[in-house]
Amino acid sequence: MAGRAAGRWSPLTCIGTVQLSPAGLIVHEPGEVETLVRTNLELRYQGVGELPRTNPATTADGQTSWEPRDVNLSIHISTHRIILQDETSSLAGCIPLALVQTACEAGGSTLFSPR
């Protein structure tokens, strides 16, 4: 089961895909270990305009509008990637750790990411 929801266009659908089991659990890569989990997070895009559609399912209907915020997410930090999972649907996305240049605490409990 792929970690994408048909018809949704938000920051979570614009990052890497995560494979989920039929039960909605994250399928980890070989040798990957989950080190930290936090719940009740938001992912916000604060750039100008919209992010490109990366999920072909969102382009077919033409009716999906851009939502710059995802809510009710859990974050899973592993030895390989940062995984964000929607707690209310079978949707998950990831950022490989190799692509992370810096990480710092900013704005309290908010995670910021430049375009």
PyMOL CGO cylinders between C-alpha atoms (Angstrom):
from pymol import cmd
from pymol.cgo import CYLINDER

trace = [
    CYLINDER, 0.00, 0.00, 0.00, 1.58, 3.28, -1.06, 0.3, 1, 1, 1, 1, 1, 1,
    CYLINDER, 1.58, 3.28, -1.06, 1.61, 6.21, 1.31, 0.3, 1, 1, 1, 1, 1, 1,
    CYLINDER, 1.61, 6.21, 1.31, -0.49, 8.55, -0.88, 0.3, 1, 1, 1, 1, 1, 1,
    CYLINDER, -0.49, 8.55, -0.88, -4.14, 9.59, -0.77, 0.3, 1, 1, 1, 1, 1, 1,
    CYLINDER, -4.14, 9.59, -0.77, -5.88, 10.15, -4.08, 0.3, 1, 1, 1, 1, 1, 1,
    CYLINDER, -5.88, 10.15, -4.08, -7.12, 13.69, -4.56, 0.3, 1, 1, 1, 1, 1, 1,
    CYLINDER, -7.12, 13.69, -4.56, -5.09, 15.29, -1.78, 0.3, 1, 1, 1, 1, 1, 1,
    CYLINDER, -5.09, 15.29, -1.78, -2.60, 18.06, -2.59, 0.3, 1, 1, 1, 1, 1, 1,
    CYLINDER, -2.60, 18.06, -2.59, -0.65, 19.34, 0.41, 0.3, 1, 1, 1, 1, 1, 1,
    CYLINDER, -0.65, 19.34, 0.41, 2.95, 19.52, 1.67, 0.3, 1, 1, 1, 1, 1, 1,
    CYLINDER, 2.95, 19.52, 1.67, 2.71, 15.89, 2.81, 0.3, 1, 1, 1, 1, 1, 1,
    CYLINDER, 2.71, 15.89, 2.81, 1.90, 14.70, -0.73, 0.3, 1, 1, 1, 1, 1, 1,
    CYLINDER, 1.90, 14.70, -0.73, 4.87, 16.64, -2.12, 0.3, 1, 1, 1, 1, 1, 1,
    CYLINDER, 4.87, 16.64, -2.12, 7.64, 14.80, -0.26, 0.3, 1, 1, 1, 1, 1, 1,
    CYLINDER, 7.64, 14.80, -0.26, 8.96, 11.25, -0.76, 0.3, 1, 1, 1, 1, 1, 1,
    CYLINDER, 8.96, 11.25, -0.76, 6.62, 8.27, -0.67, 0.3, 1, 1, 1, 1, 1, 1,
    CYLINDER, 6.62, 8.27, -0.67, 6.51, 5.84, 2.26, 0.3, 1, 1, 1, 1, 1, 1,
    CYLINDER, 6.51, 5.84, 2.26, 5.36, 2.24, 1.91, 0.3, 1, 1, 1, 1, 1, 1,
    CYLINDER, 5.36, 2.24, 1.91, 2.65, 1.31, 4.43, 0.3, 1, 1, 1, 1, 1, 1,
    CYLINDER, 2.65, 1.31, 4.43, 1.43, -2.15, 5.39, 0.3, 1, 1, 1, 1, 1, 1,
    CYLINDER, 1.43, -2.15, 5.39, -2.27, -3.09, 4.93, 0.3, 1, 1, 1, 1, 1, 1,
    CYLINDER, -2.27, -3.09, 4.93, -2.67, -2.23, 8.64, 0.3, 1, 1, 1, 1, 1, 1,
    CYLINDER, -2.67, -2.23, 8.64, -1.27, 1.28, 8.01, 0.3, 1, 1, 1, 1, 1, 1,
    CYLINDER, -1.27, 1.28, 8.01, 2.11, 0.63, 9.66, 0.3, 1, 1, 1, 1, 1, 1,
    CYLINDER, 2.11, 0.63, 9.66, 5.34, 1.99, 8.19, 0.3, 1, 1, 1, 1, 1, 1,
    CYLINDER, 5.34, 1.99, 8.19, 7.35, -0.57, 6.22, 0.3, 1, 1, 1, 1, 1, 1,
    CYLINDER, 7.35, -0.57, 6.22, 10.95, 0.08, 7.22, 0.3, 1, 1, 1, 1, 1, 1,
    CYLINDER, 10.95, 0.08, 7.22, 13.90, -0.26, 4.88, 0.3, 1, 1, 1, 1, 1, 1,
    CYLINDER, 13.90, -0.26, 4.88, 16.49, -3.00, 5.52, 0.3, 1, 1, 1, 1, 1, 1,
    CYLINDER, 16.49, -3.00, 5.52, 18.61, -2.06, 8.53, 0.3, 1, 1, 1, 1, 1, 1,
    CYLINDER, 18.61, -2.06, 8.53, 16.40, 0.93, 9.41, 0.3, 1, 1, 1, 1, 1, 1,
    CYLINDER, 16.40, 0.93, 9.41, 15.69, 1.54, 13.10, 0.3, 1, 1, 1, 1, 1, 1,
    CYLINDER, 15.69, 1.54, 13.10, 13.04, 3.94, 14.39, 0.3, 1, 1, 1, 1, 1, 1,
    CYLINDER, 13.04, 3.94, 14.39, 14.55, 6.13, 17.11, 0.3, 1, 1, 1, 1, 1, 1,
    CYLINDER, 14.55, 6.13, 17.11, 11.87, 8.71, 17.99, 0.3, 1, 1, 1, 1, 1, 1,
    CYLINDER, 11.87, 8.71, 17.99, 8.11, 9.17, 17.56, 0.3, 1, 1, 1, 1, 1, 1,
    CYLINDER, 8.11, 9.17, 17.56, 6.02, 12.25, 18.35, 0.3, 1, 1, 1, 1, 1, 1,
    CYLINDER, 6.02, 12.25, 18.35, 2.33, 12.81, 17.66, 0.3, 1, 1, 1, 1, 1, 1,
    CYLINDER, 2.33, 12.81, 17.66, -0.09, 15.69, 17.09, 0.3, 1, 1, 1, 1, 1, 1,
    CYLINDER, -0.09, 15.69, 17.09, 2.12, 17.70, 14.73, 0.3, 1, 1, 1, 1, 1, 1,
    CYLINDER, 2.12, 17.70, 14.73, 1.36, 20.06, 11.84, 0.3, 1, 1, 1, 1, 1, 1,
    CYLINDER, 1.36, 20.06, 11.84, 3.28, 20.44, 8.59, 0.3, 1, 1, 1, 1, 1, 1,
    CYLINDER, 3.28, 20.44, 8.59, 2.94, 23.90, 7.03, 0.3, 1, 1, 1, 1, 1, 1,
    CYLINDER, 2.94, 23.90, 7.03, 4.21, 25.32, 3.77, 0.3, 1, 1, 1, 1, 1, 1,
    CYLINDER, 4.21, 25.32, 3.77, 4.89, 29.04, 4.17, 0.3, 1, 1, 1, 1, 1, 1,
    CYLINDER, 4.89, 29.04, 4.17, 6.36, 29.73, 0.74, 0.3, 1, 1, 1, 1, 1, 1,
    CYLINDER, 6.36, 29.73, 0.74, 4.82, 31.75, -2.06, 0.3, 1, 1, 1, 1, 1, 1,
    CYLINDER, 4.82, 31.75, -2.06, 2.40, 29.91, -4.34, 0.3, 1, 1, 1, 1, 1, 1,
    CYLINDER, 2.40, 29.91, -4.34, 1.89, 26.17, -4.39, 0.3, 1, 1, 1, 1, 1, 1,
    CYLINDER, 1.89, 26.17, -4.39, 4.27, 23.23, -4.44, 0.3, 1, 1, 1, 1, 1, 1,
    CYLINDER, 4.27, 23.23, -4.44, 4.32, 21.16, -7.65, 0.3, 1, 1, 1, 1, 1, 1,
    CYLINDER, 4.32, 21.16, -7.65, 1.94, 18.22, -7.81, 0.3, 1, 1, 1, 1, 1, 1,
    CYLINDER, 1.94, 18.22, -7.81, 4.00, 15.05, -7.43, 0.3, 1, 1, 1, 1, 1, 1,
    CYLINDER, 4.00, 15.05, -7.43, 1.07, 12.63, -7.17, 0.3, 1, 1, 1, 1, 1, 1,
    CYLINDER, 1.07, 12.63, -7.17, -0.51, 11.92, -10.59, 0.3, 1, 1, 1, 1, 1, 1,
    CYLINDER, -0.51, 11.92, -10.59, -3.80, 11.04, -8.86, 0.3, 1, 1, 1, 1, 1, 1,
    CYLINDER, -3.80, 11.04, -8.86, -4.20, 14.68, -7.83, 0.3, 1, 1, 1, 1, 1, 1,
    CYLINDER, -4.20, 14.68, -7.83, -3.89, 15.99, -11.38, 0.3, 1, 1, 1, 1, 1, 1,
    CYLINDER, -3.89, 15.99, -11.38, -6.61, 13.86, -12.98, 0.3, 1, 1, 1, 1, 1, 1,
    CYLINDER, -6.61, 13.86, -12.98, -9.72, 15.52, -11.53, 0.3, 1, 1, 1, 1, 1, 1,
    CYLINDER, -9.72, 15.52, -11.53, -8.53, 19.13, -11.67, 0.3, 1, 1, 1, 1, 1, 1,
    CYLINDER, -8.53, 19.13, -11.67, -10.76, 19.82, -8.65, 0.3, 1, 1, 1, 1, 1, 1,
    CYLINDER, -10.76, 19.82, -8.65, -8.19, 19.39, -5.90, 0.3, 1, 1, 1, 1, 1, 1,
    CYLINDER, -8.19, 19.39, -5.90, -7.18, 22.69, -4.34, 0.3, 1, 1, 1, 1, 1, 1,
    CYLINDER, -7.18, 22.69, -4.34, -3.87, 23.36, -2.63, 0.3, 1, 1, 1, 1, 1, 1,
    CYLINDER, -3.87, 23.36, -2.63, -3.96, 22.99, 1.17, 0.3, 1, 1, 1, 1, 1, 1,
    CYLINDER, -3.96, 22.99, 1.17, -0.77, 24.51, 2.67, 0.3, 1, 1, 1, 1, 1, 1,
    CYLINDER, -0.77, 24.51, 2.67, -1.19, 22.72, 6.01, 0.3, 1, 1, 1, 1, 1, 1,
    CYLINDER, -1.19, 22.72, 6.01, -1.41, 19.10, 7.16, 0.3, 1, 1, 1, 1, 1, 1,
    CYLINDER, -1.41, 19.10, 7.16, -2.67, 18.40, 10.70, 0.3, 1, 1, 1, 1, 1, 1,
    CYLINDER, -2.67, 18.40, 10.70, -2.85, 15.36, 13.01, 0.3, 1, 1, 1, 1, 1, 1,
    CYLINDER, -2.85, 15.36, 13.01, 0.53, 14.03, 11.91, 0.3, 1, 1, 1, 1, 1, 1,
    CYLINDER, 0.53, 14.03, 11.91, 2.99, 11.83, 13.71, 0.3, 1, 1, 1, 1, 1, 1,
    CYLINDER, 2.99, 11.83, 13.71, 6.71, 12.17, 13.06, 0.3, 1, 1, 1, 1, 1, 1,
    CYLINDER, 6.71, 12.17, 13.06, 8.95, 9.12, 13.06, 0.3, 1, 1, 1, 1, 1, 1,
    CYLINDER, 8.95, 9.12, 13.06, 12.71, 9.73, 13.10, 0.3, 1, 1, 1, 1, 1, 1,
    CYLINDER, 12.71, 9.73, 13.10, 14.72, 6.74, 11.97, 0.3, 1, 1, 1, 1, 1, 1,
    CYLINDER, 14.72, 6.74, 11.97, 18.31, 5.98, 11.11, 0.3, 1, 1, 1, 1, 1, 1,
    CYLINDER, 18.31, 5.98, 11.11, 17.47, 6.52, 7.42, 0.3, 1, 1, 1, 1, 1, 1,
    CYLINDER, 17.47, 6.52, 7.42, 14.74, 9.19, 7.14, 0.3, 1, 1, 1, 1, 1, 1,
    CYLINDER, 14.74, 9.19, 7.14, 12.22, 11.54, 8.72, 0.3, 1, 1, 1, 1, 1, 1,
    CYLINDER, 12.22, 11.54, 8.72, 8.73, 10.12, 8.21, 0.3, 1, 1, 1, 1, 1, 1,
    CYLINDER, 8.73, 10.12, 8.21, 5.51, 12.12, 8.59, 0.3, 1, 1, 1, 1, 1, 1,
    CYLINDER, 5.51, 12.12, 8.59, 2.31, 10.09, 8.79, 0.3, 1, 1, 1, 1, 1, 1,
    CYLINDER, 2.31, 10.09, 8.79, -1.29, 11.32, 8.79, 0.3, 1, 1, 1, 1, 1, 1,
    CYLINDER, -1.29, 11.32, 8.79, -2.99, 9.72, 11.78, 0.3, 1, 1, 1, 1, 1, 1,
    CYLINDER, -2.99, 9.72, 11.78, -6.44, 9.81, 10.14, 0.3, 1, 1, 1, 1, 1, 1,
    CYLINDER, -6.44, 9.81, 10.14, -5.68, 8.39, 6.66, 0.3, 1, 1, 1, 1, 1, 1,
    CYLINDER, -5.68, 8.39, 6.66, -3.24, 6.04, 4.94, 0.3, 1, 1, 1, 1, 1, 1,
    CYLINDER, -3.24, 6.04, 4.94, -0.91, 8.81, 3.94, 0.3, 1, 1, 1, 1, 1, 1,
    CYLINDER, -0.91, 8.81, 3.94, 2.76, 9.14, 4.77, 0.3, 1, 1, 1, 1, 1, 1,
    CYLINDER, 2.76, 9.14, 4.77, 5.76, 10.95, 3.35, 0.3, 1, 1, 1, 1, 1, 1,
    CYLINDER, 5.76, 10.95, 3.35, 9.46, 11.06, 4.09, 0.3, 1, 1, 1, 1, 1, 1,
    CYLINDER, 9.46, 11.06, 4.09, 12.64, 13.06, 3.78, 0.3, 1, 1, 1, 1, 1, 1,
    CYLINDER, 12.64, 13.06, 3.78, 15.82, 10.97, 3.54, 0.3, 1, 1, 1, 1, 1, 1,
    CYLINDER, 15.82, 10.97, 3.54, 18.37, 12.03, 6.15, 0.3, 1, 1, 1, 1, 1, 1,
    CYLINDER, 18.37, 12.03, 6.15, 20.98, 12.36, 3.39, 0.3, 1, 1, 1, 1, 1, 1,
    CYLINDER, 20.98, 12.36, 3.39, 19.01, 15.37, 2.09, 0.3, 1, 1, 1, 1, 1, 1,
    CYLINDER, 19.01, 15.37, 2.09, 18.89, 17.16, 5.46, 0.3, 1, 1, 1, 1, 1, 1,
    CYLINDER, 18.89, 17.16, 5.46, 21.59, 19.85, 5.57, 0.3, 1, 1, 1, 1, 1, 1,
    CYLINDER, 21.59, 19.85, 5.57, 20.85, 21.36, 8.98, 0.3, 1, 1, 1, 1, 1, 1,
    CYLINDER, 20.85, 21.36, 8.98, 18.34, 20.96, 11.76, 0.3, 1, 1, 1, 1, 1, 1,
    CYLINDER, 18.34, 20.96, 11.76, 17.78, 23.40, 14.57, 0.3, 1, 1, 1, 1, 1, 1,
    CYLINDER, 17.78, 23.40, 14.57, 15.16, 24.28, 17.13, 0.3, 1, 1, 1, 1, 1, 1,
    CYLINDER, 15.16, 24.28, 17.13, 13.10, 27.29, 16.05, 0.3, 1, 1, 1, 1, 1, 1,
    CYLINDER, 13.10, 27.29, 16.05, 9.71, 28.66, 17.00, 0.3, 1, 1, 1, 1, 1, 1,
    CYLINDER, 9.71, 28.66, 17.00, 9.00, 26.31, 19.88, 0.3, 1, 1, 1, 1, 1, 1,
    CYLINDER, 9.00, 26.31, 19.88, 7.23, 23.18, 18.72, 0.3, 1, 1, 1, 1, 1, 1,
    CYLINDER, 7.23, 23.18, 18.72, 7.24, 24.14, 15.02, 0.3, 1, 1, 1, 1, 1, 1,
    CYLINDER, 7.24, 24.14, 15.02, 9.32, 22.50, 12.29, 0.3, 1, 1, 1, 1, 1, 1,
    CYLINDER, 9.32, 22.50, 12.29, 10.34, 24.91, 9.53, 0.3, 1, 1, 1, 1, 1, 1,
    CYLINDER, 10.34, 24.91, 9.53, 11.61, 23.93, 6.08, 0.3, 1, 1, 1, 1, 1, 1,
    CYLINDER, 11.61, 23.93, 6.08, 12.70, 26.20, 3.25, 0.3, 1, 1, 1, 1, 1, 1,
    CYLINDER, 12.70, 26.20, 3.25, 11.44, 25.42, -0.22, 0.3, 1, 1, 1, 1, 1, 1,
]
cmd.load_cgo(trace, "trace")
